[in-house]
Amino acid sequence: MLYSVRQIRQIEQAASAKLEGASLMQRAGHAAAQTALSLLAAPSQPVLILAGPGNNGGDAFECAAHLAHAGHQVSILHHPPKTARTTDSAASCAKAQSCREIVWLSSDALPAQHVALVVDGLFGIGLSAQKMSGVMQKQIRLINAMDCPVLALDVPSGLDADTGIVRTPVAIQATHTITFIGDKAGLHTCDGRDYAGMVEVADLAIDPALFPLSDAELNHTELFSNLFQPRTHNSNKSSNGSVHLIGGAAGMQGALVLAARAALYSGAGRTFAGFIDTVPGMDILQPEIMCRSAQQLPVDPDAVLVVGPGLGNSVASFDLVSRALLGSNLLVLDADALNLMAQQPALIALCNGRDADSTLLTPHPLEAARLLACSVEQIQADRVAAAKKLARRFSSVVILKGSGSIIARPDGHVVINPTGNPGLATGGSGDVLAGACGAMLAQHHTLWPAALGATYLHGAAADSLVLQGIGPVGLTPSELIVAMRTHINEHCQQSRY
C-alpha cells in the first residue's frame, strides 16, 4: 500500500508510544546501512553521508556509525539545525561523533568527487523549500554529477513524498531509495520515477495493526490475475468479444489503425474500425480488422466501444460520442472524445448518467486539464488528486497517463502503475493503450481489472523492448503492440500451472 506523509507520521507516533528496545531512528539507520553495504562492492570504501537538520539527519547518523564500524571510510557533510535536535536525533548524532573513524565536514564544504557511495539524509519527508540554502543546492548539483550510487533515506531530498513533484530548485537524483515505515506515492509518479531510482521499503518491524487503511497502492499482476485465464480449445471468435473502434478522421487515420491493431493483438475476437471520414478498403498489414464507416458500424449491445483515436472535433464527431454515451455498451473514451466532452457540458451529463462501472476515460495531462478546466501544471502538481477528481466528476474509471500512470475509481481508490519508460512518450502510444483496454474489456467484461491490466502490460511491453535495445529513443507504438501480445501470452501460460 501507499501512504501519505500525514499517515506516516500517525503510524510513527503510534509506534513510538508502544516501542520497546531500539528507537525507530535506530531501526531506520540499521536498515539503511544494510542497503548501503549491498551497494558497496569492496571493503574500506569512501562513503559520503549528507546529514540534514531534522530526523532524516538522525537516520543518516545511525547509518554512518554502522558503515564506519563495518570498516568503510565515512565522511559526514553536516547541516546542523538552528534549534535543538529531538532526543532521538541528538542521541544518534552523539553516536556518530563517538566514532573516531568518521570525518566531519562543515556545512559549506564541497563534496569530494571520488566516493563509492553517497547517502542522502538531508530532508526525507520533512521537506521545506525554505530550508534549502544556496550552498546546499550547489552541493546537490555536484552530487548529481557524480558517477556512483546515491542512496536516499526515505525520500530523495527535494522531492515531495505525496505528489512526486520537485519542490526545490534542485533535488537529489538517487539511484536507490530506502523508504521507511511505508511506501509513498510520490516515489512512483511525476518526477518521482526520475529521482527515486530503485525503491525499497523498510517497515521497521512496526506492528501491522498500527497501519491505517489506505486508498492507494502500486499496480501488480495479482490485481488483475483474472485476465490471464488460458483459452479453452472449445472456443470461437465470439467467445473473445468484439471491439468497435471509432475515430480516424482525415489525416488521423493512423491513430485508429494503431488502436484497432492493439485490440486485435490483445486478444479481441472481432475488431471493427469505424472511420469517420474516408474508409480504407482494408488495413493492408492487418486485414483481419474490418474497416467500416463509423456511422454504419453494426449494432452490437455486447461489443466494447473505443471512441476517440483520431476522431477530430466535427459535428459528426460530437454525434458519435453522444450516441456512444447514450448506449449501454462498455465504453472507452480517449483523445478527441475527451476533448469534445471538455467543450460540451451535455456530453458530461450523459457520461454521469451512465451505469456505474461502464465507462473508462484515458486522458493524458493536457486532456485532463481540459476536462477539469485547469492548467497542465495544476494536474501535474498533484496527479493523484487530479485522477481522483476526474473519476468522481465523470463517474468513471480513469487512467491518467504519464510517468507513473494513475488508475482511479469514483470511490477514491487509486493505483499507481510502476511499469513503462520514456519510450511511451510518443504519438500513438495512447492509441495503443485505448485499443488494449477495449480488448481486455471485450474478453473479461470487468472495467477495473481491465484498466489495471492494460496499463500494466502497456508499460511492461515498453520495458521489455528497452531491455532488448529497442528504445527508449525511437521506440514505436507498432513495436509496442507486438510486445504486448507476447506478455499477455506469457502470463496466460504461467497461469496454467
N, C-alpha and C positions, 0 to 999 in steps of 0.2 A: 504494500500500500504506500501511498504518497501522503505526506503530512505537511501542513502549513507551519510557518515559524511559530505562530501562536500555539498550535497544538504541541509542537516540540517542546516549547517552554512549559506547558502544562504537564507534559509527561515528565520532564526533567524535575520539576518542582515536586510532583507526587513521588517520584522515585527517590529523590534526595531525602524526603521526610521518612522513608522506610528503610533507608540504606544501612547496611551493616558491612563493615570491612572497608575496602578501598573506595574512595570517592569516585564519582562519575568522571571527574577530570583525570584521575589516575588510570581508570579503565580506558578512557579515550586515548591517553598518551601511550599506554601499552599497546593498544590495537594499532595506533598509528605507527609505532616503532616496528611492529611485526610486518606491516605492509612496506615500510621503508626498507627494512632489511631484505625483503624479497626483491626490491628494485636495485640493490647494490650487488654488483657482480663479483666483487672481490673484497677481502678483508682490508681494514685500515684505509677506507676511502674518505676523501674530504666531503663533508656534508655541510650545507649552509641552511640554517634554521632561521626563518623570519618569525619573530615573536612580537605580536601586537600588544596593545594596552589592555585588552579585555580578557575574557575567559578563553578565547581562542589562543591567545598567547600562553595561557596556563597549560593548555593541551600541548602546545609546542615545547614548553619547558620539560614536561614529562617525557615527551618523545626524545628530546635532546639528551636527557640523562640516560635513557635506555640505550641510545645509539653510542654514547660515549663509553658506557660500561661494556658494550659489545666490541670496543676497540676501534671505532671509527673516529676520524679527525673532525670534530664538531665545532663549528663556529656559529654563534648566535648573533644575528643582527637585531638588536633590541630597540623597540619603540615603547618606552615606558609610559604609564598613564600619568595624567596630570593630578589625579586624586589617588587615594589609597586603593590597593587591589582588594578583591574579595579574599576571604580567608583561604579558600582552596587555591586560588591563583597565587597568593603570596607564599603558601607552602610549597607549591610546585616551583616557583622562582627560586626559593631558597635551596631546594633540592638540586636544581641545575647549577646554582652558584657554588654548591659544595663539591662539584665535580671539577677537580683541578685541570683535567684534560680539556675542558671546554674553553674556547677562546671567545671573549665577549667583544662585540663590535659596537661602536657608537651608532646612534640612530641616523647620522648623516653619512655613514660610511658607504662607499660604493662596493657592491658585491664583487668578489673575485670571479673571474670568468672560467677558471678551471676547477670545477667541482663535479662530483659524481652524482649528486642529488641535491635538489632544493626542496625544503619543506615549508609550505606556506601556512603560517599560523597568525596572520595579521588580523583578520576580522571575523571570519566564519559567518554565522547568521547575525552577528552583532554589527552589521554593516551600517555605516553612516557616511554619506558622501563628504560631509564636512570634516571627517577625520583624516582624509587622505591628503596629506601635505604635498607640496611640490617635490620635496626630496623623495618622499615615498613613491610618487609617480615615476620619478627618474629611476629609482631602484627597480621598480616593477618592469619598466621598459628594458632595462639591462638583463633582468632575469628572463624575460620572454624571448630575448635574443640568444640565450644560452642553448647549447646542444647537449642537454642532459635531461633526465626525467625530472618532472616537477610534481610533487605530491601536495595537493591541497587538503587541509584539515577541515572537514565538514562542508565548506563551500569555498570555491576559489574567491579570493579577496577581490571585491568589486562587483561580483555577480549577485543579483537579488535571488534569494533562495525560493521565493514564491513564484516569481514571474519569469525568471530566466533572462532578464534584461541586464545589461551592464549599466550600473547606476553611477559610475565614477568615470573620470576622464580616461582611465586605463585600468585594466584588470589583469590578474594573474591568469595566464593561459596554461592550465595544468595538463599534464599527460595522464594523471591519475588523481582521483578524489576519493578519500575515505570519509564518508558522511556518517555522522553519529546519531544514534537512537533510532531514527527512521529516515527513509528516503524522502527527497524533496522534489517537487515538480520542476522547479527552476533549473535543476541539473539536466533536464531531459527535453526542454523546449526552448525556442527562440535562440538567444546567444548561448544558452547552457551547453548545448552539444559541442560548440566550438571551444568552450573554456573549461569544461569539467573533465574531458578525456574519459578514461575508463572509470566507472563509478562502482565502489564497493561500499556496502552498508555494514556498519558495526553497531549492533543493538545494545551493546554494553551490558548484556545479561540482565536487562530490565524485565521485570515481571510482565508478560504479555497482557495481563489483566489491566494494566495501567494505560494501555494504548486505547484511545477512543476509536469509534467507528470513523472511517474515512470515506469520502465520496470520490476519491481519486486513486488511480492505480496505473501501473505500466501495462501495456498490451503484451500478451504472451499467448502461446498457442492453446493452452488449456481453456482459455476464454471462448474459443470458437472451435473446439475439437470436433463438434458435431458436423462440421463442414467436410470432414475428411473420411467419410464412410466409403469403403471400396464399392465400386459399382457391381451390381449383380449381372450375371450373364443374361438373365431373362429380363432385359430392359430394352427400351427403344427410344427414339428421339423425343417422344412426348414425355417420357419418364424424367427427362432432364430439363424440362421447362423451355419456355420461349422468351426471348428478349426482343422487344421492339424499340429501336433507337430512332430518335427524331432530331434532325438538325441539318447540317450540310448545305447551308446557303452558298450562293455563288462566291467563289474564292476561298471558301472554308470547308469544302467537301472532305478534305483530308482529315479534319477533326472527327467527323462522323465515321469515316472509314477506320480510323485508329480505334475508336470506341467499339465499333462493331467487331473488329478483329479481336480485340481484347475479350469481348463477351464470348466469341467463338472459342478462343484458346483457353478460356477459363471454364469451359465445360457446358455452355448453354446447348440444349438440344437443337433449337432452331434460332437463327439470328436473322432478323429483318432490319434493314437500314432504310429509314424513311427520309428521303431528301426533300427539302422544302422548295428547292428550285429544280434545275435540270437533273434528271435522274440518269445516272450512268447505266449502261446496259448490264454491267456486272463489275465486280471487283476482280480485276484480272489476276491478282495474286491469290485471292481467296474467293473463288467462285461459289463456295458454299453459302456465302452471305447473299440473302435475297434482297435485291435493291428494288425499292418501290417509291412512288410519290408519297410524301408524308401524309397528305390528305387522303390517301387511298390505302393506307395500311389496313390489313384485315382486322376486324373487331375480334378481340380475344380477351375475355374478362380475366383469364388466368395468366396472361402474359405480363411480364415486368416491363414497364416503360422507362426508358432512359431519355430524358429530354434536355437538350441544351447544347451539345457539342457542335459548334459552328452554326448555331441557329439563327443568329442575326436578331435585329430588333424591329422587323417589319410588322405590319398589321396581321399578316398571316402567321407570323411567329407568335404574336400575342394570342391569337385564336387557338393555336395548337397547345400552348401552355394552359390556357383556360380549360380546354376540353380535357386535358390530362388531369388537371386538378379536380374537375367535376366528376371524373370517373372514380371507380373503386379499385383500380389496379394498384399493385405495389409500384411505387414511383421513385425514381432517382432524378433529381433536378441538379443540373450542372451548368456552368458557364453562362451563356446568354439567357437561359431560362431564369437564372438568379438575378441577372441584371434587369430583366423585364419585371420581375417581382419587386425589385427595389424601386422601380419607376411607377408601378401601378398598384395602389392600395387594394384594388379589387382582387388582384391575384393573392395578396397576403390574406385577405379574408377567406378566400377559397381554400388556401393551404391550411389555415387554422380550423376550417370546418371539416377537414378530412378525419377519417377514423384514426385513432391512436395507432402508432407503430406501422404506419403505411407509407411514410414519406421520408426520404433521405436527401439532405442537402449537402453538396460537396464544394463549398466556396474556398477560393484562395483568399489571402488577406484583403486584397482590393475589393473583391466581390463581397466579402464580409463587411467591409467598411460601408459599401453602398447599401447593403441590407439594413445596417444599423444606423445609417445616416451620420457617420462619423469619419475620422481620418484613419488611414492605414496605421499611422503612428499610435493611435489610441488602441487599435486592435492588437498590435504587437506589444504594446506596453503591458498588457495582461491577457495573454492568449487564452488561458483557462477561463477567466471571467467572460471573455468575449464569446467563447464557444458555448458556455452555459447560457448566456443571454440569448444567443441565436436559437438554441434548442427550445428555450422557454417561449420566446416570442413567436416562433413559427410552428410550435407544437410538433417538432420533427426531430429525428436523429440528425446530427450534424457532424461532418468531418471537416474541421478547419485545417486546411492543408498548410504545409510549411515545415520548417525544421522542428521535429517533434510534433507531428500532426496530432490534433486533439479530437477525439470522438466523444460527443456529448449527447446525453439523453435529456428530455424535458424535465425529468425528476431531479436533475442536478448532478447525476453521476457522470464522471468523465474518465476517459482512459487516454493516456499519452503513448503514442506509438514510438518505440525505440529503433525501428529499422529505417533504412533509407540513407541517402547521402546526397551531395550536391549535384550528382548526375541527373537527379529528378528535376532540377531547376531548368527545364527546357520546354518549349512549346510542344504540346501533345501529351505530356506526361499525365496531366489531369484527365484528359480524354480516356486514356488507358484505364485509369482508376475508376472512372464512371462506368465504363463497359464491364470491368471486372465486378464491380458492385452489382450491376444488373444480372450478371451470370450467377453470382453467389445467391442472390435473392431468388432467381428463377429455379434454382435447384433445391434450395433449402427453406425458402418462404419465411424466414425469420430475420427481421431487419437488423437488430443489434449485432448478432454474431456475424452476419454478412458484412456489415460495415467494418467490424474489427478485423475479420479475416482478410478482406480485400485490401485494407490499408496495410496490414502487416506484410502480406505477401508481395504487394507492390513495392514496399521498401526492401524486403528481403531479396527480391529479384535484382534490384539495383545493386545491392551489396554484393551478391554473388558475381555479378558482371564485373564489378570493380576488382574483386579478388582475382578474376581471370585476366586483368589488364585491359578490360573494355570499359573505359571511363575512369573517373567521373567526367573528364572533359570529352565531349563528343559522344557520350552515351545517348542513343536514340530511343524514343518510345517504341519503335518497331522491335528493337532488340529486347526491350523490357517485356513485351508480350510473350515472346517465346520462353524467356527465363521464368516468367510466372507460371506457365504451364508445367515446366519442369518441377518447380517447387510444389505445386498442387499434387502432382502425381507421386512425388517422393513422400509427402505427408500421408496420402491415401495408402501407399504401400506400407508405411510404418504402422498405420492404424490396424492393418490386417493381422498383425502379430501381437 
